[in-house]
Every structure is written in structure tokens, then in C-alpha cells.
Amino acid sequence: MTSIKSMIIIPKIIIPGLAVSVLTAVMPLPVRADEQVLVVEAIHSDAFPLTGVDALAGQGIEVKTYNLDDAERLTAHLATGLPPNQEQAKAALERRFKEQGMDAVQIHFTQAFQGRIVGVQYGISRYPAIVFDQGKALVYGVTDLNRAVAIYRQWRRNNP
């Protein structure tokens, strides 16, 4: 399981125990026209569902979510109804993939495993993890995206 304790990680620097009570009171600010669009990537699971996704999108913040349970769901779905014999199972999967079309199969696998790929790319050690600045800043243990953005913005104000 993961730790729910809030912290921000900046490459090689961990800042635990931020003044969360102060930071939770900070409301997210809309993106100004002269700033780059803020991109938030959230890696989570069914056990740690996200909140605030629509609210951020309404502020012009780009939100990408990756549910780590999607990979297990896909593999379980693919295994459903397969014969116990390995060769027969392989042939059945090949027929399914051909019926769906290989492009569609590739899209399903890419979407299902994207959270794991992104996690490895950014060196994420636990989740939930909210990623900012293409992995330069992470907020661990927070599932409320508004709160994660507030923590990130407070950190940015204190570390220009």
C-alpha cells in the first residue's frame, strides 16, 4: 500500500510535512494568458480515486489521469473464457486480436499500461502521485487535484 502522507518531491529532494492546513486553504488560481498551460498528470488506483478533475479542466488546466488498475482489468478481461491449454489459449487470443483489429488492440494496451509507463519514466516510487512540470515536481499521497495544485503553486511561489 502507499503512504497517504502529503509530500512534494523535487529531483533528489523530499520535502515532507508541509504545512498542509495552510496549503489546503489556498485555492487554485486560474491560468493566466501569459503563462504556459499547467499540465497535471495523476497516477492513482481504484483504492485512491481522484477528485477535482473536472474543476481543474474548467480552469484551463490540462489533466491526464492514469489508473494503475486498468492494466489488471485488461489482462483479466483478456483471460476470460480462454481454454486451459496454452496453445489453444494463444490461438483464441490471436483470433480475438484479429477480430478487434491490431490498431484497436494496441490502443487498449497503451491506455491500460500508460500509468505504469509514466510512473517508470518519472521514477515514481509510490502512488497516488500527482506530477507537475514533466516530473520535476511530484505531490504524493493526495487524491484531491485542487489540493495538489495548491500545494504545487505554494511551492512554486516559495521556490521561483
Buried (B, 14 or more C-beta within 10 A) or exposed (E): EBEEEBBBBBEEEEBEEBEBEEBBEBEBEEBEEEEEEBEBBBBBBEEBEBEBBEBBEEBEBEBBBBBBEBBEEBEEEBEEEBEEEEEEBEEBBEEEBEEEEEEEBEEBBEBBBBBBEBBEEBEBEEBBBBBBEEBEBBBBBBBBBBBBBBBBBBBEEEEE
